[in-house]
């Protein structure tokens, strides 16, 4: 199993790496050229595998990496590697390396795989390597500078790989945090192979939605915590590049949802694994930055669209739309800068390290913990639902938050519950959250419009018209709090498998 941490840096900071006192002796320098192979229909990629042949010190080395996971930048993958006599894969030798693993042997037993393989892209890098022993951990540090090439397309490579040769994975985080004190770094959750496949498929950074989380029926809390938090982190980090490089509102939305899920998970595990206050503060900071940008996106793309007046009419709504768009773009840029900041990288590294060190200390059954937690959350939800009052908008918001917490908790542990009753419960919570959320969007929009009026007095007329329209709409189409409360009280917690 290969365990490594990938860090991105700007080319102008490469010299800081090569001269850093933590690395000591001058690096070994290698020129590495690797060709990645797959079928035209991307058989290997579809099964979570990557196959390359790379020239190293005059020898051809064949490597297949497959399966595994990425959590807070820590890549853990199966790896089979051996010398071959040519620049093309030798599947027979690869089968011998894999041994009796049926899953990956089945991938290689695909009909006519040998004949269908073709080189899809090339990775060419100059690698500087240091071999270190720190606090009992053997770590290989590699600075890779070069490019990924597919036909006429090229994308640059400038990254550090910290590979654990022996020891505790938490040592990689500790070492990366030391480097971060002197060098601006960013965690990377995609490897060179994935970047190459993006060229092959000609795909940009699409919104990444949370994957269903699998837990065994006999999973322990020490299994559940890294699985749940890792799932949240993947949701967050897989949307990073799109939030930084594009203006797709959905990627920002998904990243914000990922942070909300993370905060919910942190609170969920608080009784057995309290999160350090400084870490919670940084997670709240990230949620605030993303939330500010998302609130303006929602108002611009959704809430203001409800105002049924010609944009160019006498109420000046075209000007209002323009001002809202400018503010939304500025908030989006602030979010992007936050993701590029050392504070964000430190947060991800620290969180990953805390997860690794905390999970082994936990005892108990994940199923028992989930059952007790869901009972508490269900009881809290019903209590809040019973207290909802049309004259107290905050009461509906509290119920919405309680429904969201219950939904996230059940989604985290859904594999431990019966499918049908779980789907029914989740569907009801999602519906309540949606109804109460529409009301909340109007409340948030009113606050944002007031801010806009203070910043742009000449647009006050259009802003006050919009505020009045949205308030009237809210009064004409209020959420039926009694009906929502009744539906929630009729719910029964799902049964465990």
C-alpha positions as CSV (number, residue, x, y, z in Angstrom):
1,X,0.0,0.0,0.0
2,X,1.4,3.4,-1.1
3,X,0.7,6.2,1.4
4,X,1.6,9.7,0.4
5,X,0.7,13.4,0.7
6,X,0.7,15.6,-2.3
7,X,1.3,19.4,-2.0
8,X,1.1,22.0,-4.8
9,X,3.4,25.1,-4.9
10,X,4.2,27.9,-7.2
11,X,7.4,27.5,-9.3
12,X,9.0,30.6,-7.8
13,X,9.0,28.7,-4.4
14,X,10.9,25.7,-5.7
15,X,14.2,27.1,-4.5
16,X,12.9,27.5,-1.0
17,X,12.2,23.8,-1.0
18,X,15.6,22.8,-2.3
19,X,17.3,25.0,0.3
20,X,15.1,24.2,3.2
21,X,17.0,23.1,6.3
22,X,14.6,20.2,7.0
23,X,15.8,18.5,3.9
24,X,19.5,18.6,4.6
25,X,21.8,17.0,2.0
26,X,21.5,17.9,-1.7
27,X,18.8,16.0,-3.6
28,X,19.1,13.1,-6.0
29,X,18.0,14.3,-9.4
30,X,16.1,12.0,-11.8
31,X,14.4,12.6,-15.1
32,X,11.2,10.6,-15.3
33,X,9.1,10.0,-18.3
34,X,6.0,7.9,-17.9
35,X,3.3,6.8,-20.3
36,X,-0.1,5.9,-19.0
37,X,-2.0,3.2,-20.7
38,X,-5.7,2.3,-20.9
39,X,-8.3,1.1,-23.5
40,X,-10.3,3.5,-25.7
41,X,-13.3,3.1,-23.4
42,X,-11.1,3.7,-20.3
43,X,-11.6,0.2,-18.8
44,X,-8.9,0.7,-16.1
45,X,-10.1,4.2,-15.1
46,X,-13.7,2.9,-14.7
47,X,-12.4,0.3,-12.3
48,X,-10.3,2.7,-10.3
49,X,-6.9,1.7,-11.6
50,X,-4.0,3.4,-13.4
51,X,-1.3,1.7,-15.4
52,X,2.0,3.3,-16.4
53,X,5.4,2.4,-17.7
54,X,8.2,4.8,-16.7
55,X,11.9,4.9,-17.5
56,X,14.0,5.2,-14.3
57,X,17.8,5.2,-14.4
58,X,17.8,3.4,-17.8
59,X,15.2,0.7,-16.8
60,X,11.6,0.4,-17.7
61,X,9.4,0.1,-14.6
62,X,5.8,-0.9,-14.8
63,X,3.4,0.3,-12.1
64,X,-0.3,-0.2,-11.5
65,X,-2.1,1.7,-8.7
66,X,-5.6,0.9,-7.8
67,X,-8.3,1.3,-5.2
68,X,-7.5,3.0,-1.9
69,X,-8.7,6.4,-0.8
70,X,-7.9,10.1,-0.4
71,X,-8.5,11.8,2.9
72,X,-7.4,15.4,3.6
73,X,-4.8,15.1,0.9
74,X,-3.4,11.7,2.1
75,X,-3.4,9.2,-0.8
76,X,-3.5,5.5,0.1
77,X,-3.5,3.1,-2.8
78,X,-2.6,-0.4,-3.7
79,X,0.6,-0.4,-5.7
80,X,2.2,-3.2,-7.8
81,X,5.6,-2.3,-9.4
82,X,8.3,-4.2,-11.2
83,X,10.9,-3.9,-13.9
84,X,9.9,-4.8,-17.5
85,X,12.0,-5.2,-20.7
86,X,10.1,-2.6,-22.8
87,X,8.2,0.6,-22.9
88,X,4.9,-1.3,-23.1
89,X,3.0,-3.1,-20.3
90,X,3.6,-6.7,-19.5
91,X,0.3,-7.9,-18.1
92,X,1.6,-11.4,-17.3
93,X,4.2,-9.9,-15.0
94,X,1.6,-7.7,-13.4
95,X,-0.7,-10.6,-12.7
96,X,2.2,-12.3,-10.8
97,X,2.7,-9.2,-8.7
98,X,-1.0,-9.0,-7.9
99,X,-1.0,-12.6,-6.7
100,X,-4.3,-13.9,-5.6
101,X,-6.3,-10.7,-5.3
102,X,-9.5,-11.6,-7.2
103,X,-10.7,-8.0,-7.6
104,X,-7.7,-6.7,-9.5
105,X,-7.0,-9.9,-11.4
106,X,-10.6,-9.7,-12.7
107,X,-9.8,-6.2,-14.0
108,X,-6.8,-7.5,-16.0
109,X,-8.8,-10.5,-17.3
110,X,-11.0,-8.2,-19.4
111,X,-11.4,-9.6,-22.9
112,X,-8.6,-8.6,-25.3
113,X,-7.2,-6.1,-22.8
114,X,-3.6,-6.6,-24.0
115,X,-4.6,-5.8,-27.6
116,X,-6.7,-2.8,-26.7
117,X,-4.2,-1.0,-24.5
118,X,-2.9,2.2,-25.9
119,X,-0.8,5.1,-24.5
120,X,-3.2,8.0,-23.6
121,X,-0.9,10.7,-22.1
122,X,2.7,11.3,-20.9
123,X,4.0,12.7,-17.7
124,X,7.5,14.2,-17.9
125,X,9.1,15.6,-14.8
126,X,12.5,16.4,-13.3
127,X,12.4,14.9,-9.8
128,X,14.5,16.0,-6.8
129,X,14.5,13.4,-4.1
130,X,15.4,13.4,-0.4
131,X,15.3,10.4,2.0
132,X,14.6,11.5,5.5
133,X,14.1,9.9,8.9
134,X,12.1,12.1,11.2
135,X,10.7,11.0,14.6
136,X,11.0,7.4,13.7
137,X,9.3,7.8,10.3
138,X,11.1,7.2,7.0
139,X,9.8,9.7,4.5
140,X,10.7,10.2,0.8
141,X,10.4,13.8,-0.3
142,X,10.1,14.4,-4.0
143,X,9.8,17.8,-5.8
144,X,8.4,17.2,-9.3
145,X,8.7,19.9,-12.0
146,X,7.5,19.2,-15.5
147,X,4.3,18.7,-17.5
148,X,1.5,16.3,-18.5
149,X,1.1,16.0,-22.2
150,X,-1.8,14.7,-24.3
151,X,-1.4,15.2,-28.1
152,X,-1.1,19.0,-28.4
153,X,-2.3,19.8,-24.9
154,X,0.0,20.4,-21.9
155,X,-0.6,21.2,-18.3
156,X,2.3,22.1,-15.9
157,X,3.3,20.0,-12.9
158,X,4.9,21.6,-9.9
159,X,4.3,19.6,-6.7
160,X,5.9,17.9,-3.7
161,X,5.1,14.3,-2.8
162,X,5.7,13.1,0.7
163,X,5.7,9.3,0.6
164,X,5.7,7.3,3.8
165,X,8.2,4.5,3.5
166,X,7.9,3.3,7.1
167,X,6.1,4.7,10.2
168,X,3.0,6.6,11.1
169,X,1.0,8.5,8.4
170,X,0.5,11.3,10.9
171,X,4.2,12.0,10.5
172,X,3.5,13.2,6.9
173,X,1.1,15.8,8.2
174,X,3.5,17.0,10.9
175,X,6.3,17.3,8.3
176,X,4.0,19.2,5.9
177,X,3.0,21.6,8.6
178,X,6.6,22.4,9.2
179,X,7.2,23.1,5.6
180,X,4.1,25.3,5.5
181,X,5.6,27.6,8.0
182,X,8.2,28.7,5.4
183,X,6.6,27.8,2.0
184,X,3.1,28.6,0.6
185,X,1.6,25.1,-0.1
186,X,-1.7,23.7,-1.1
187,X,-3.0,20.1,-0.5
188,X,-3.8,18.2,-3.7
189,X,-6.5,15.5,-3.8
190,X,-5.9,14.6,-7.4
191,X,-2.8,12.9,-8.7
192,X,-0.9,13.1,-12.0
193,X,-2.9,10.2,-13.5
194,X,-6.2,11.9,-12.7
195,X,-5.0,15.2,-14.2
196,X,-4.0,13.3,-17.3
197,X,-7.3,11.6,-17.6
198,X,-9.0,15.0,-17.4
199,X,-7.1,15.9,-20.7
200,X,-8.2,12.6,-22.2
201,X,-11.9,13.1,-21.3
202,X,-11.7,16.9,-22.0
203,X,-13.5,17.6,-18.8
204,X,-13.2,20.6,-16.6
205,X,-13.9,20.8,-12.9
206,X,-17.5,19.6,-12.6
207,X,-19.4,19.9,-9.3
208,X,-18.6,17.0,-6.9
209,X,-21.4,15.6,-4.8
210,X,-21.0,13.6,-1.7
211,X,-20.6,9.9,-2.3
212,X,-22.7,7.3,-0.4
213,X,-20.8,6.2,2.6
214,X,-20.4,2.4,3.3
215,X,-19.9,1.0,6.8
216,X,-19.9,-2.7,7.8
217,X,-22.5,-3.8,10.3
218,X,-19.8,-4.6,12.8
219,X,-17.9,-1.3,12.3
220,X,-16.4,0.3,15.3
221,X,-16.3,4.0,16.2
222,X,-12.6,4.0,15.3
223,X,-13.7,2.8,11.8
224,X,-16.6,5.3,11.6
225,X,-14.9,8.6,12.6
226,X,-12.3,8.6,9.8
227,X,-14.8,7.2,7.3
228,X,-17.4,9.9,8.0
229,X,-15.0,12.8,8.3
230,X,-13.0,11.6,5.3
231,X,-16.2,11.5,3.3
232,X,-16.9,15.1,4.2
233,X,-13.4,16.2,3.4
234,X,-13.6,14.6,0.0
235,X,-16.8,16.5,-0.7
236,X,-15.0,19.7,0.2
237,X,-11.7,19.2,-1.5
238,X,-13.0,17.8,-4.7
239,X,-14.7,21.1,-5.3
240,X,-11.7,23.3,-4.5
241,X,-10.3,23.8,-8.0
242,X,-13.6,24.6,-9.5
243,X,-14.4,27.2,-6.8
244,X,-10.9,28.7,-7.5
245,X,-10.9,28.6,-11.3
246,X,-14.5,28.8,-12.4
247,X,-17.7,30.7,-11.7
248,X,-20.1,27.7,-11.6
249,X,-22.5,28.4,-8.6
250,X,-23.1,24.7,-8.1
251,X,-19.4,24.0,-7.2
252,X,-19.5,26.7,-4.5
253,X,-22.8,25.2,-3.3
254,X,-21.4,21.7,-3.1
255,X,-18.3,22.9,-1.2
256,X,-20.4,24.8,1.3
257,X,-22.6,21.7,1.8
258,X,-19.4,19.7,2.4
259,X,-18.4,22.1,5.1
260,X,-21.8,22.0,6.7
261,X,-21.7,18.2,6.7
262,X,-18.2,18.4,8.2
263,X,-19.4,20.7,11.0
264,X,-22.4,18.4,11.6
265,X,-20.1,15.4,11.8
266,X,-17.7,17.1,14.2
267,X,-20.7,17.9,16.5
268,X,-22.0,14.4,16.1
269,X,-18.8,12.8,17.4
270,X,-18.2,15.5,20.0
271,X,-19.3,13.3,23.0
272,X,-16.6,10.7,22.2
273,X,-14.0,12.8,20.3
274,X,-14.1,16.5,21.1
275,X,-12.5,18.6,18.3
276,X,-9.9,21.1,19.4
277,X,-11.3,24.6,19.7
278,X,-8.7,26.1,17.3
279,X,-9.7,23.6,14.7
280,X,-13.4,24.3,15.1
281,X,-12.6,28.0,14.8
282,X,-10.9,27.5,11.5
283,X,-13.7,25.3,10.2
284,X,-16.2,28.0,11.2
285,X,-14.1,30.6,9.3
286,X,-14.2,28.5,6.2
287,X,-18.0,28.0,6.5
288,X,-18.4,31.8,6.9
289,X,-16.4,32.6,3.9
290,X,-18.2,30.1,1.6
291,X,-21.5,31.0,3.1
292,X,-21.2,34.6,2.3
293,X,-20.5,33.9,-1.3
294,X,-23.2,31.3,-1.5
295,X,-25.9,33.6,0.0
296,X,-25.2,36.2,-2.8
297,X,-25.3,33.5,-5.4
298,X,-28.7,32.3,-4.1
299,X,-30.1,35.8,-4.1
300,X,-28.8,36.6,-7.6
301,X,-29.8,33.3,-9.3
302,X,-32.9,32.4,-7.4
303,X,-34.5,34.9,-5.0
304,X,-34.4,38.0,-7.2
305,X,-35.8,35.9,-10.1
306,X,-39.1,35.7,-8.2
307,X,-39.7,39.4,-8.7
308,X,-42.2,39.5,-11.6
309,X,-41.3,42.8,-13.1
310,X,-39.6,43.6,-16.4
311,X,-35.8,44.0,-15.6
312,X,-35.7,47.2,-17.6
313,X,-38.8,48.7,-16.0
314,X,-39.3,51.8,-13.9
315,X,-38.2,50.0,-10.7
316,X,-34.6,49.8,-11.8
317,X,-34.2,46.1,-11.3
318,X,-31.6,45.8,-14.0
319,X,-29.4,48.0,-12.0
320,X,-30.1,46.0,-8.9
321,X,-29.2,42.8,-10.7
322,X,-26.0,44.3,-11.8
323,X,-25.0,45.4,-8.3
324,X,-25.9,42.0,-6.9
325,X,-23.8,40.3,-9.6
326,X,-20.8,42.5,-8.8
327,X,-21.1,41.7,-5.1
328,X,-21.6,38.0,-5.8
329,X,-18.4,37.9,-7.9
330,X,-16.4,39.8,-5.3
331,X,-17.6,37.3,-2.6
332,X,-16.7,34.4,-4.9
333,X,-13.2,35.9,-5.3
334,X,-12.9,36.2,-1.5
335,X,-13.8,32.5,-1.2
336,X,-11.2,31.6,-3.8
337,X,-8.5,33.5,-2.1
338,X,-9.4,31.8,1.2
339,X,-8.9,28.4,-0.4
340,X,-5.5,29.6,-1.7
341,X,-4.4,30.8,1.7
342,X,-2.0,29.1,4.2
343,X,-4.8,29.1,6.7
344,X,-6.9,26.8,4.6
345,X,-3.9,24.4,3.9
346,X,-3.1,24.4,7.6
347,X,-6.7,23.6,8.4
348,X,-6.8,20.6,6.1
349,X,-3.4,19.3,7.3
350,X,-4.3,19.7,11.0
351,X,-7.7,18.1,10.5
352,X,-6.2,15.1,8.7
353,X,-3.6,14.7,11.5
354,X,-6.2,15.0,14.2
355,X,-8.4,12.3,12.5
356,X,-5.5,9.9,12.3
357,X,-4.4,10.3,15.9
358,X,-7.9,10.3,17.4
359,X,-9.6,7.4,15.6
360,X,-7.5,4.6,17.2
361,X,-8.3,5.9,20.7
362,X,-12.1,5.3,20.2
363,X,-13.9,2.2,21.5
364,X,-17.4,0.9,21.0
365,X,-19.8,0.0,18.3
366,X,-20.7,2.4,15.5
367,X,-24.2,0.9,15.3
368,X,-24.9,1.5,19.0
369,X,-23.5,5.0,18.8
370,X,-25.6,5.8,15.7
371,X,-28.8,4.4,17.3
372,X,-28.4,6.5,20.5
373,X,-27.5,9.6,18.5
374,X,-30.4,9.3,16.1
375,X,-32.8,8.9,19.1
376,X,-31.5,12.1,20.6
377,X,-31.6,14.0,17.3
378,X,-35.1,12.8,16.6
379,X,-36.3,13.9,20.0
380,X,-34.7,17.3,19.6
381,X,-36.3,17.7,16.1
382,X,-39.8,17.0,17.4
383,X,-39.3,19.4,20.3
384,X,-38.3,22.2,17.9
385,X,-41.0,21.4,15.5
386,X,-43.7,21.6,18.2
387,X,-42.4,25.1,19.1
388,X,-42.6,26.6,15.6
389,X,-44.5,29.8,15.6
390,X,-45.5,32.0,12.6
391,X,-44.7,35.0,14.7
392,X,-41.1,33.8,15.5
393,X,-39.1,33.2,12.3
394,X,-36.2,31.9,14.3
395,X,-38.2,29.0,15.5
396,X,-38.6,27.7,11.9
397,X,-34.9,28.2,11.3
398,X,-34.1,26.1,14.4
399,X,-36.3,23.3,13.2
400,X,-34.7,23.4,9.8
401,X,-31.2,23.1,11.4
402,X,-32.4,20.2,13.5
403,X,-33.8,18.4,10.4
404,X,-30.5,19.0,8.6
405,X,-28.5,17.5,11.5
406,X,-30.8,14.4,11.6
407,X,-30.6,14.0,7.8
408,X,-26.8,14.3,7.7
409,X,-26.4,11.9,10.7
410,X,-28.6,9.2,9.0
411,X,-26.8,9.7,5.7
412,X,-23.5,9.1,7.4
413,X,-24.7,5.8,9.0
414,X,-27.3,4.8,6.4
415,X,-25.5,1.5,5.6
416,X,-26.4,0.3,9.1
417,X,-30.2,0.8,8.6
418,X,-32.9,-0.9,6.6
419,X,-33.2,0.7,3.1
420,X,-36.9,1.4,2.9
421,X,-37.4,3.0,6.3
422,X,-34.2,5.0,5.8
423,X,-35.3,6.4,2.5
424,X,-38.7,7.4,3.9
425,X,-37.2,9.2,6.9
426,X,-34.6,11.0,4.8
427,X,-37.2,12.0,2.2
428,X,-39.4,13.6,4.9
429,X,-36.5,15.5,6.5
430,X,-35.3,16.8,3.1
431,X,-38.9,18.0,2.3
432,X,-39.2,19.8,5.6
433,X,-35.7,21.3,5.1
434,X,-36.6,22.5,1.6
435,X,-39.9,24.2,2.7
436,X,-38.3,25.9,5.6
437,X,-35.3,26.8,3.5
438,X,-37.3,28.8,1.0
439,X,-38.5,30.9,3.9
440,X,-34.9,31.3,5.2
441,X,-33.7,32.4,1.7
442,X,-36.1,35.3,1.8
443,X,-34.9,36.3,5.2
444,X,-31.2,36.2,4.1
445,X,-32.1,38.1,0.9
446,X,-33.7,40.9,2.9
447,X,-30.5,41.2,5.0
448,X,-28.3,41.3,1.9
449,X,-30.5,43.9,0.3
450,X,-30.2,46.1,3.3
451,X,-26.4,45.8,3.1
452,X,-26.6,46.7,-0.6
453,X,-28.7,49.8,0.1
454,X,-26.1,51.1,2.6
455,X,-23.3,50.6,0.1
456,X,-25.1,52.0,-2.9
457,X,-27.6,54.8,-1.8
458,X,-28.5,55.8,-5.5
459,X,-30.1,52.3,-5.9
460,X,-32.2,52.6,-2.8
461,X,-35.5,52.9,-4.7
462,X,-35.0,49.7,-6.5
463,X,-33.7,47.9,-3.4
464,X,-36.7,49.0,-1.3
465,X,-39.1,47.9,-4.0
466,X,-37.4,44.5,-4.1
467,X,-37.5,44.2,-0.4
468,X,-41.2,45.0,-0.3
469,X,-42.0,42.6,-3.1
470,X,-40.2,39.7,-1.3
471,X,-41.8,40.5,2.0
472,X,-45.2,40.5,0.4
473,X,-44.4,37.2,-1.3
474,X,-43.4,35.7,2.0
475,X,-46.7,36.9,3.6
476,X,-48.8,35.6,0.7
477,X,-47.0,32.2,0.5
478,X,-46.0,31.3,4.1
479,X,-44.7,27.9,5.0
480,X,-47.4,25.8,6.6
481,X,-45.6,25.2,9.9
482,X,-48.4,23.2,11.4
483,X,-48.5,20.8,8.5
484,X,-44.7,20.5,8.6
485,X,-44.8,19.8,12.3
486,X,-47.5,17.2,11.9
487,X,-45.5,15.3,9.2
488,X,-42.4,15.3,11.4
489,X,-44.3,14.0,14.4
490,X,-45.7,11.2,12.3
491,X,-42.2,10.0,11.4
492,X,-40.7,6.9,13.0
493,X,-37.0,6.3,13.2
494,X,-35.7,3.7,10.7
495,X,-34.8,0.2,12.0
496,X,-31.3,-1.1,12.0
497,X,-30.3,-4.1,9.8
